[in-house]
Amino acid sequence: MWDFMKDKDLHPRVVQRLRDMGFYRILEIGRLQLDWSLITALIERWRPETHTFQLPIGETTITLQDVEVLYGMPVDGLPVALPQAMREMTRGQYLDMLQQLTGFRPQDETAHLGASRMSLTAIRHHLEILHPDITDETDDLHIHRYTRLLLLFLFGGGGGVLFPNTSGEPSQLEISSSSSAAR
């Protein structure tokens, strides 16, 4: 994600859409350097029975308000959840929906990684093709599709921004039904 963004300025119309959706702050923050020593220390102090960290100064936990303050993401309002009907969709139905919402459907078989995954590299390449075409005159549908695809890249692990991939496997997006856990 960050390699894709490093030499590109998002068009103000895309920035406004991301702001309206509450996700632009994540891009403003940029790449975070993880402190593995701190993470290890916190893991050792985590108490699953109370969902808290036991620290020398007392007990603490990470709340939704912390997420709101740190990432600037709104945490009130309606939850975002996968509808039950989508849990029964086939791979082809997911790809049809991807094409409808983003204008993108991977055609190259190298973009597919097994029955339930798709390479994020294909999404990145498509974004690189679309990016220079965004101007003040670009129609709203194109802006919406580009923004959705950018968010999919952001959330799908295109750099581990919100859901880091620590498996050591290439970045990939889980697109299967309820039989698999999301990546």
N, C-alpha and C positions, 0 to 999 in steps of 0.2 A: 504494500500500500504506500509506504513512505517513499520507496524508490519511484513509484509511479507519480507521486505528488511533488517530488523534489524540484523538478524543472518545469512544473505546470502551475499556472495561476488559474483558479476556477473562475469562470465567467460570473459576473455579479448576479445574474439571474439564477444560476445554480446555487451560489452562496445564499441567496435569499430563500430559496426552497429549503436548503439544509437548515437555515436559521428558523424558518417557520415550523419545521418538523422537530426542532430541538436537538439536532445532531451536529451542528457546525462547531460547537465548542470542542468536540473530540478532535477535529482536524486542527483547530487552533492550538490545542495542547501539543500535538505532534507526538513523535516517537518518545516513549518513556524508557529510560534505562532501568532495568530491573536490578534490584539489590538482592542477590540470591542469599546472602548471609542473613539479611533481614527477613526474607521470606522463610528461610529455614527456622530462624528463631521464633517467628510467629506460629509456624506449624507446630513446633514443640510446645507452645503455650496454649494451643487451641483445645477447648474442652467441648466435645460434641454434645454432651448431655445438657449443657446450658447454652450452647451456641455463643460462647464468649471466649475472649483471650484473657488468660490469667497473667497479669503483669505485676511487677513489684509494687506499683502504685495503686493497684486495684484491678477490677474487672472491667472489660470494655468489649464492645462489639462494633461491627460496621453496619450502619443503618442505611435505609433508603435516602434519608436526608443527607448523609455523607456523600452518596453517589450524586445527588442533586448538586451539592456544593462543589465537589471536585470536578465533575464532568459537565456541569451546567445542563444536565438532562432533567426534564420535568419528570417527577415520579407520582404526580397525582393524575386523576382522570381515569379513563378506562384502561384496563390491562390489555396488553398485546398477547394473544394466545393463538395457538394453532387450532382452528375449528376441527371438530371430530370428522367431518366429511373429508377434509384434506388428509387425514391420517390413512385413509383408504385409497388414495390416489396412486396410480401407477407412475413409473418413471416417465413414460410418454406424456401423461397428463401434467406432471410437474413441468416438463420441458415446454409443453404447449402454453402453460400459464406464464412461464418465464418469458417466452416470446411475446405473448400478449402484453405483459406489463413493462417489458424492457426493450422489445424489438430485437432481442438477441436469442438465438438458439444455436448451440454449438453444432456444427456440421462435421467437423473433423473427428474421426474416431480416436485420435490421440487426446482429445479433450475429455474423453470418458475414462473414468478409472473404476471399472467394475460396474455392478448393477446399480449401486446406490450413490455413486460419487461423481463429481465433475471437477475437473481441474480449474482452479481459479486463474491460471495462466491464460486460458481462452477468454475469460471475462476481461482481464487486463488488456489483452491485444485489441479486443473490440472497443474498449474505452479509449485506447490510444488512437484508434481510427476515428472515433466520433469527436474527440476533444477539439481538434482544430476547426471543426465545422460549426461550433457554437458561437453565434454572434448575437447582436441586438435584434436581428431580423429572424432568428431561428424560431420556428413555431413552438408553441407551448408543449405539444405532445413530445417533441424531440427532447426538450428540456426535462420534462417529467421522466421520460424513459432513461435518459443519461443519469439523472439523479438517483433513480431507483437502482440502476446497475452499479453506480458508485457506492451506494449504501450496501448492496449485496456484497461487493468486494470488501468493504469495510467490516461488515459483520461476519462474512464467511471465512474469515481467517487470512485475508490478503495481507498479512503482516502481523497477525495476532493482536490487533488493536483492542477489540473488546472480548474476543474469545480466542485466546492464544492457542496455537497448535504446538504442544510440547512433545508430540509423538515422534518427531524426527522425520516424519513423512512429508512429501511435498504438500504445499497448501492445496486443500481441496474442500469442496463444499458438499455436505451431505444432502442428498435430495430424495432419499427413500421415505417410505411410510413409517408407521409406528414401530416396525420391527427393528429399527436401528436407532441408536442414540444420536443426537445431533452433534456435529463436529464444528 
